[in-house]
Amino acid sequence: FDPRTSDVHEAEYARAEDDFGSARKAGVAPVTVHAMRAAVRTGRLAWRLGHGRDPESLAAGARADWDAALALAPRRADLFAGRGLVGVLEQRWAEAVADFAAAEQLDPRSLDAYRKHVERAREEAAGGK
């Protein structure tokens, strides 16, 4: 953890989240906006947890975006996997397992990719990269 760069990371994440409001106004599909903003919020959550920072309400915001995206596209495995990653970060294991199982059912070939995301999240939450 380098305190000299931590505010830079926070600012980058904040700018990325703000960009999704512009994307929506520009006519980007709502499911894309929700999914991408959820991914940014999930990454920011992992970064904060991995660097001993307060996660604030990032998990709730990420989960809400994954939920909104899933309401629009309930057959997308990547959306279930993204929400599952939030469950891992929150240590809500039963919910994470259910989401990953749904993702696997929708697209069995991509489970290895989801496992990599989970392992990376665990490493970041433990203070790795």
Residue pairs with C-beta under 8 A, 6 or more apart in sequence:
1 51
1 52
1 127
6 51
6 53
9 47
13 40
13 43
13 44
13 47
16 40
17 37
17 40
17 41
17 44
20 33
20 36
20 37
20 40
23 32
23 33
23 36
24 30
24 33
30 68
30 72
31 69
31 72
31 73
31 76
34 65
34 66
34 68
34 69
34 72
35 65
35 66
35 69
35 76
35 78
35 79
35 82
37 65
38 62
38 63
38 65
38 66
38 69
38 82
38 83
38 86
39 82
41 58
41 61
41 62
41 65
42 62
42 66
42 82
42 85
42 86
42 89
44 58
45 55
45 58
45 59
45 62
45 86
45 89
46 85
46 89
46 120
46 121
46 124
46 125
47 53
47 124
48 54
48 55
48 56
48 58
49 55
49 89
49 124
49 125
50 123
50 124
50 125
50 126
50 127
50 128
50 129
51 127
52 127
59 86
59 89
59 90
62 86
63 83
63 86
66 79
66 82
66 83
66 86
67 83
69 76
69 79
69 82
70 76
70 79
70 80
70 83
73 79
75 106
76 106
77 102
77 103
77 104
77 106
77 107
77 110
78 103
78 110
80 99
80 100
80 102
80 103
80 106
81 99
81 100
81 103
81 110
81 113
81 114
81 117
83 99
84 95
84 96
84 97
84 98
84 99
84 100
84 103
84 114
84 118
85 96
85 117
85 118
85 121
86 96
87 93
87 95
87 96
87 97
87 99
88 96
88 118
88 121
88 122
89 121
89 125
96 118
100 111
100 114
100 118
103 110
103 111
103 114
104 110
104 111
104 114
123 129
